[in-house]
């Protein structure tokens, strides 16, 4: 289990780095949007490429930050129901959800979107709008993002099994088991005692 927890931490670090980088694209999108508005008003000029790059950036943030969102346990849950369940039932739901839904879906989308991207690349697919951007680079984000989501799902599965086996503590309220895993002792896979963690 130590090796699996080490793999989980490596995946978490990678998706966190990609997600944090992608989050900065929101700033880029805001700057481009503001710049586009200014040049349109001041110089009476605009271009479809400026509009399209904004949705490219939004797509990149949405797709590339999704695995990070899963890693930090910030994805949407029905908390009204989830909070009423026992730890054992919640763990079983998480385990089954990852194995039966998240991992197969992410794998299927990553696989099928690869062909979607390569077909677009082979045709050098361009925007239907005059002066627009090529479409294949943004389509490349789909298999990349879903591969990262699949890997993050594997990491979450490892952490959930470790929690169920008592190797990681159950996260406290307003906490995540990502926090517990990143603070775990790499030598034995166990989270440090509360006194040590401080």
Phi, psi and omega in degrees: 000333180300317180295321179294320177293325176294320176298317179301315179296322179295317177297316179301318179297317181294311182292328176294317179297316180295316181297317179295321177295315182296326181301329179292342178293340174298319178296315179299318179297320179294319180295315180296318179298315179295317178299319179297318179296319182295310183293330178292320181282318185280315185254359182054046182221143174204171179215144177299329180298325178293323177289318183291324180295333177294317178286334172301311182296319177298316179299319180297316180296311183301314184284313188280339178271349181300315178297323177296319178300319177294320182298322182265013173061038181252009178286165187285133173228162173272083188298332179300321178276315185301319183290341181272351183272155176288162178302321182297315180293318178299317179298318179295318179297315179300314182298310180294322179299317179291315185288318187269335186240300187299305185295313177298319181295313181298319179296317181295316181293318178301317182292308184289327181287340176299318179290323176302315179291312184295326176295317179295319179295316181299326179272354188051051186302131182246162177297143175287349180272141179300131179073014180280181184263160172296150185265337186296328179296320180288331177290336177294336180296331186294305179295326178297311183296318182285335171293317176297320179296320177299313180299319179294325175298321176298316178300316180295324178295316178300313182295321180294319177295320178298321177295315182295332178269001178081013180274339173232146179287151173295132181296142177285171177301143181062026178230177178225155177284348171299317179300315180298319182291320181287340178265002183289151178286117182295342181285326182233002177078000182265146174290146180292154176301159184302322181294319180292323184298331177284000000 
